[in-house]
Amino acid sequence: MNRKLIRPTLSEVQDQMGNRAPRKKPTPPEQTNAENFYYIKQMQARTPMVVVLDQGEQVRGVIEWYDKDCIKVHRANEPNLLIMKTCIRYMYKQAEGKNGGDGDFSGSVDNN
């Protein structure tokens, strides 16, 4: 008895596997615009902010405008400051206080 072995071709197997293979999620976008949304929200509400710099110094004021590299902080009784984002450790709303709120510094800036 001669039996003939029947094998599918490689292209047939790939076609069958292609239909069953789960699809990969698309890669997330490079920029989420969350930082822009946060700055715009604080600027429109004129929220008093505390910006903590790398050396621990605190700057209090309202964010007047921002761009890719820096923010401008408007201060009532002191000169306005243009602060480079690379010098900012984190920032928070003045009303929350350093240990107030839930401890989430949602306005922190990532220097990467």
DAJO-V710501 format. One record per backbone hydrogen bond with DSSP energy under -0.5 kcal/mol. CO is the residue of the C=O (numbers start at 0). NH is the residue of the N-H. E is the energy in kcal/mol with one decimal. If there is no record, write none. Layout:
co & nh & e
CO & NH & E
CO & NH & E
This chain:
co & nh & e
0 & 2 & -0.7
2 & 4 & -0.6
4 & 6 & -0.6
8 & 12 & -1.9
9 & 13 & -2.4
10 & 14 & -2.1
11 & 15 & -2.0
12 & 16 & -2.7
13 & 17 & -2.5
14 & 18 & -1.1
15 & 19 & -0.9
16 & 20 & -2.1
32 & 36 & -2.3
33 & 37 & -2.4
34 & 38 & -2.5
35 & 39 & -2.5
36 & 40 & -2.3
37 & 41 & -2.3
38 & 42 & -2.6
39 & 43 & -2.6
40 & 44 & -1.8
41 & 45 & -0.6
41 & 46 & -2.0
42 & 45 & -0.5
46 & 62 & -0.5
47 & 93 & -2.8
48 & 60 & -2.2
49 & 51 & -0.6
49 & 91 & -2.1
50 & 52 & -0.6
50 & 58 & -2.6
51 & 88 & -2.6
51 & 89 & -1.5
52 & 55 & -2.2
56 & 52 & -3.1
58 & 50 & -3.2
60 & 48 & -3.4
61 & 63 & -0.5
61 & 73 & -3.5
64 & 71 & -3.0
68 & 84 & -3.2
69 & 66 & -2.5
70 & 72 & -0.5
70 & 82 & -3.1
71 & 63 & -3.2
71 & 64 & -0.9
71 & 73 & -0.6
72 & 74 & -0.5
72 & 80 & -2.3
73 & 61 & -2.6
80 & 72 & -3.0
80 & 82 & -0.6
82 & 70 & -2.4
83 & 86 & -1.6
84 & 87 & -1.3
86 & 53 & -2.2
86 & 88 & -0.5
89 & 51 & -2.8
90 & 106 & -0.5
91 & 49 & -3.0
92 & 95 & -1.2
92 & 96 & -0.8
93 & 96 & -0.8
99 & 102 & -1.2
102 & 104 & -0.7
103 & 105 & -1.6
104 & 107 & -1.9
108 & 110 & -0.6
